[in-house]
Amino acid sequence: MKKKLLFLSFAFLFCLITLTGCSISFDVGGGKTITNTEPLTVESGSTATEIAEKYLDATVTVMVVDNSGNEISFGSGVAVYAGGYIATNYHVINTVVNSNYFSLEVYLNNQTTSYSAEVLWYNQNLDLAVIRCEYYNIPFVSMSDRWIDTSNRLNILEQVITIGTPIDFGLQNSASIGYISSAEFRYATSDSNLYEDLIQHTAPISNGNSGGPLFDMNGNLIGLNTLGASSNNSGQEANSIYFAVPIYPIMEIIEDIANGTFNMPKIGISGYDKYEASYSGVQTFNENGFKVISVENNGSSYNKLSDGDIITKVTCEDGKIFNIEERNDLIYALLHSRSGDKVTVEYKRGNSTSSVEITLS
């Protein structure tokens, strides 16, 4: 059963979704050479200590500064691709987006020298972002889908490890250990946010851990830490409930981002799921699926989908099927696709179910 959890979180703006091993080196120009071209790995059966020690250098502190160099806020991140590509939370870097006043600085493990970074991609609804640091040789980690792939789904009480910079920059790259609390979908609300598809675990995190890695015991990055519950429904402290967002979306697009070829496919609709409907109070809607409230004129779905349709399934051009129970499922389907792909969208209209082929723009 999908359950609602209430807690305070790090702030980012809520809005209704609009879906529009070998050692080699190579020159990337500007006199810069990448020597770390293979992801870090650990041996099977490695201990939590061995995994944490191996991946400390892949974990970074991401700091937002103003034009005078003053610290505004900070979080964590982890390198996920050769050349300084770092995954973090959107809410860690959101003040930098479209800003001429704020910028990003990245600090490597146990270093006080910072390197500038730029935002390459972000998705507010997923609370994910990719940035690139000017230091290209950060060791990077392997990613694993333990969320969408049901054959490899996380198990309850499976052990996990977190690394990040909690509370204070002086605590840079602290590690903690815990367990998967539930293998079920979780969503949560805060004063201004709605988070969906959360991985619930018990590895302690604090302010500053946002964007830091969550690893399984095979040493694979499975998520980014996002939230910690501050209280339960009775108002008492609930100090052992923490959440991460799955890394799966970044796995789908990181290579295209690095190659400079990624453009977010657009399906040309706006809408919401039942969790957004409940949270925002826009309209009563209790079904699984994504409800269309607006179709873009002359967009991909024009004359194919209509206001009020409920999307329940998307079959991608390569045959991969996404059952659409909530908004993130639709985002995952789009990230798995590319502009120009033909997808088959199954939807409910009234009491009937139909399907239509849509070419993504």
C-alpha positions in Angstrom: 0.0 0.0 0.0 1.2 3.5 -0.8 1.3 5.5 2.4 1.5 9.2 3.1 4.2 10.6 5.3 4.4 14.1 6.7 7.7 15.7 7.7 9.8 18.9 7.3 12.2 18.9 4.4 14.8 21.1 2.8 12.8 23.6 0.7 12.2 23.6 -3.0 9.3 25.0 -4.9 6.3 22.6 -5.5 4.4 23.0 -8.7 2.1 20.9 -10.8 4.2 18.9 -13.2 4.5 20.1 -16.8 5.8 17.4 -19.0 6.9 19.1 -21.9 39.8 -0.7 -14.4 42.3 0.1 -17.1 44.3 3.3 -16.9 44.0 5.4 -20.0 43.7 9.1 -20.5 42.3 11.5 -23.1 42.5 15.2 -23.8 39.3 17.2 -23.4 40.8 20.4 -24.6 42.1 23.5 -22.8 45.1 21.5 -21.6 42.9 19.3 -19.4 43.3 15.5 -19.4 41.0 12.9 -17.9 42.8 10.0 -16.4 39.9 8.5 -14.3 37.9 6.8 -17.0 36.6 3.7 -15.2 34.3 3.7 -12.2 35.4 2.7 -8.8 34.5 -0.9 -7.8 34.7 -3.0 -4.6 35.2 -6.7 -4.3 32.2 -8.9 -3.6 31.7 -9.3 0.1 33.4 -6.0 1.0 32.5 -4.6 4.4 30.7 -1.3 5.0 34.1 0.2 6.1 35.8 -0.9 2.9 33.0 0.5 0.7 32.9 3.8 2.5 36.7 4.2 2.5 36.8 3.4 -1.3 34.1 5.9 -2.2 35.0 8.9 0.1 37.0 10.5 -2.7 34.0 10.3 -5.1 31.8 12.2 -2.7 31.9 16.0 -2.8 30.6 19.1 -1.0 28.5 21.3 -3.2 28.4 24.9 -2.0 26.3 27.9 -3.3 28.1 31.2 -3.1 27.2 34.8 -4.0 29.2 37.0 -6.3 31.3 38.1 -3.3 32.3 34.5 -2.5 30.1 34.3 0.6 28.6 30.9 1.5 24.9 30.8 1.0 24.1 27.1 1.5 25.7 23.7 0.9 24.9 20.1 0.3 26.6 17.0 -1.0 27.0 15.2 -4.3 28.7 12.2 -5.9 30.7 11.9 -9.2 28.9 9.5 -11.5 30.7 9.8 -14.9 34.2 10.4 -16.1 35.1 14.1 -16.5 33.7 15.7 -13.3 30.0 15.0 -13.7 28.3 15.0 -10.4 24.8 14.0 -9.3 23.1 16.0 -6.5 19.6 17.1 -5.5 17.8 19.9 -7.3 17.1 21.6 -4.0 20.9 21.9 -3.4 21.5 23.9 -6.5 18.1 25.5 -7.3 19.2 29.0 -6.3 21.9 29.0 -9.0 19.5 28.1 -11.8 18.9 31.2 -14.0 20.8 33.3 -11.5 23.5 35.9 -12.2 24.1 36.4 -8.5 24.8 32.9 -7.2 27.3 30.2 -8.4 28.5 26.7 -7.4 31.7 25.7 -5.8 32.7 22.0 -5.3 35.0 20.8 -2.6 36.7 17.4 -2.9 37.1 15.0 0.0 39.1 16.7 2.9 40.2 19.6 0.7 39.8 23.3 1.3 40.4 24.3 -2.3 37.2 24.8 -4.3 36.5 24.2 -8.0 33.8 26.0 -9.9 30.9 24.0 -11.3 28.0 24.5 -13.7 24.4 23.1 -13.8 23.9 20.9 -16.8 20.5 19.3 -16.1 17.9 19.3 -13.4 14.3 18.1 -12.7 12.5 19.7 -9.9 9.9 17.0 -9.5 12.5 14.3 -9.1 14.7 16.5 -7.0 17.7 15.5 -9.1 20.4 17.5 -10.9 23.7 17.0 -12.8 26.5 19.5 -12.5 30.0 19.5 -13.9 33.0 20.5 -11.9 36.1 22.1 -13.5 38.2 19.4 -11.8 37.7 16.6 -14.3 39.5 13.8 -12.5 37.2 13.1 -9.6 36.9 9.3 -9.1 33.4 8.3 -10.0 31.1 5.4 -8.9 28.9 2.8 -10.6 25.1 3.2 -10.5 22.5 0.5 -10.2 18.7 0.5 -10.7 17.3 -1.0 -7.5 14.0 0.7 -7.9 12.4 0.5 -11.4 13.8 -3.0 -12.1 11.5 -5.2 -10.1 13.8 -8.2 -10.5 16.5 -6.4 -8.6 14.3 -4.4 -6.2 15.6 -3.3 -2.9 14.7 -5.6 0.0 13.4 -4.6 3.4 16.3 -4.6 6.0 18.9 -4.6 3.2 22.0 -2.8 4.5 22.9 0.6 3.0 25.6 3.2 3.4 25.5 7.0 3.1 28.3 9.5 2.7 28.0 13.3 2.9 28.7 16.6 4.7 26.1 16.8 7.5 25.4 20.1 9.4 28.8 21.7 9.0 31.5 21.9 6.4 33.9 20.7 9.1 32.2 17.4 9.1 32.9 16.9 5.4 32.3 13.4 4.0 31.0 11.6 7.1 29.6 8.1 6.6 26.7 6.3 8.2 25.1 2.9 7.9 21.6 1.7 8.1 18.9 -0.5 6.5 16.2 -0.2 4.0 13.0 0.4 6.1 10.6 -0.5 3.3 10.7 -1.7 -0.2 7.4 0.1 -0.9 6.8 3.4 -2.7 6.8 6.3 -0.3 5.7 9.9 -0.8 5.9 12.8 1.6 4.8 16.4 1.8 6.3 19.4 3.6 5.4 23.1 3.9 5.9 23.7 0.2 7.0 20.4 -1.4 5.7 17.1 -2.7 8.2 14.3 -3.0 7.3 11.0 -4.7 9.1 7.6 -5.1 11.2 7.9 -2.0 13.5 5.1 -0.7 13.0 4.9 3.1 16.1 3.9 5.1 17.6 4.2 8.6 21.1 5.5 7.8 21.3 8.8 9.7 21.5 12.0 7.6 21.2 15.7 8.5 21.1 19.1 6.8 24.0 19.1 4.3 23.7 15.4 3.4 21.2 16.3 0.7 22.5 15.1 -2.6 25.0 12.7 -1.0 25.1 9.0 -2.1 23.2 6.0 -0.8 25.1 2.8 -1.6 24.1 -0.8 -1.4 26.5 -3.5 -0.1 27.7 -4.2 -3.7 29.1 -0.7 -3.7 26.6 0.6 -6.3 25.1 4.0 -6.0 21.3 3.4 -5.7 20.0 6.9 -4.7 20.7 10.4 -3.4 19.8 11.3 0.1 17.1 13.9 0.2 15.1 14.2 3.4 14.9 13.3 7.0 11.7 13.1 9.0 11.5 15.5 11.9 8.3 14.3 13.5 5.6 11.7 13.3 1.9 12.2 13.3 1.8 12.6 17.1 4.4 15.3 17.0 7.0 13.2 18.7 10.5 13.0 17.3 11.1 10.3 14.7 14.8 10.3 14.3 15.3 7.0 12.3 13.3 7.8 9.2 15.3 9.1 6.3 14.7 9.2 2.5 16.6 9.1 -0.8 15.5 9.6 -4.4 16.3 6.7 -6.8 19.4 7.3 -9.1 17.6 5.6 -12.0 16.7 8.8 -13.9 20.3 9.9 -14.1 21.4 6.5 -15.2 19.2 6.9 -18.2 20.6 10.2 -19.4 24.1 10.8 -18.0 25.9 9.6 -21.1 23.9 11.9 -23.4 24.4 14.8 -20.9 28.2 14.1 -21.1 28.1 14.0 -24.9 26.0 17.2 -25.0 23.2 15.4 -26.9 20.4 15.2 -24.3 17.2 17.1 -24.8 14.3 16.3 -22.6 11.5 14.7 -24.7 8.2 16.5 -24.6 4.8 14.9 -24.7 2.9 18.2 -24.7 0.6 17.8 -21.7 0.2 19.1 -18.2 -1.5 17.3 -15.3 -1.2 15.7 -11.9 -1.6 12.4 -10.0 -3.7 11.6 -7.0 -1.0 12.6 -4.6 -0.6 16.1 -6.1 -4.3 16.4 -6.2 -4.6 15.6 -2.5 -1.7 17.9 -1.6 -2.6 20.9 -3.6 -6.4 20.6 -3.3 -6.8 21.3 -7.1 -9.5 18.6 -7.5 -10.6 15.3 -6.1 -8.8 12.5 -7.9 -8.2 9.1 -6.3 -7.2 6.8 -9.2 -3.8 5.5 -10.2 -2.5 7.2 -13.3 -1.6 10.7 -14.5 -4.6 12.9 -15.2 -4.3 15.3 -18.2 -5.6 18.8 -17.5 -4.2 20.6 -20.5 -3.0 19.6 -24.0 -0.5 21.9 -25.7 -1.8 23.4 -28.9 0.0 21.7 -31.9 2.1 19.8 -29.4 2.9 16.0 -29.5 -0.4 15.0 -28.0 -2.6 17.5 -29.8 -5.8 15.9 -31.1 -4.6 12.6 -29.5 -5.1 13.2 -25.8 -7.8 15.3 -24.2 -8.4 17.1 -20.9 -9.6 14.6 -18.3 -7.8 11.5 -19.9 -5.9 9.4 -17.3 -2.7 7.9 -18.6 -2.1 4.4 -17.3 0.7 2.9 -19.4 3.5 4.0 -21.7 5.3 1.6 -24.0 8.5 3.1 -25.3 9.9 2.6 -28.8 12.3 -0.1 -27.6 9.4 -2.1 -26.0 10.1 -1.1 -22.4 6.8 -0.7 -20.5 6.1 1.8 -17.8 2.9 1.4 -15.8 1.8 4.9 -14.9 0.6 5.0 -11.3 1.9 8.5 -10.4 3.7 11.4 -12.1 7.3 10.1 -11.7 6.4 7.0 -13.7 5.6 9.2 -16.7 8.8 11.2 -16.2 10.8 7.9 -16.1 9.2 6.9 -19.4 10.1 10.2 -21.0 13.7 10.0 -19.7 14.0 6.5 -21.1 13.0 7.9 -24.5 14.4 10.5 -26.8 13.0 13.3 -28.9 11.6 11.8 -32.1 10.7 8.4 -30.5 7.3 7.0 -31.0 5.6 5.8 -27.8 2.3 4.1 -27.3 0.2 5.8 -24.6 -2.7 3.8 -23.0 -5.3 6.0 -21.3 -8.8 5.9 -19.8 -11.5 8.2 -21.1 -14.7 7.9 -19.1 -15.4 4.1 -18.9 -13.3 3.1 -21.9 -9.6 2.4 -22.3 -7.8 3.3 -25.5 -4.2 3.7 -26.8 -2.6 6.1 -29.2 0.9 6.4 -30.7 2.6 9.7 -30.0 5.8 11.0 -31.4 7.8 12.8 -28.7 9.0 16.3 -29.6 
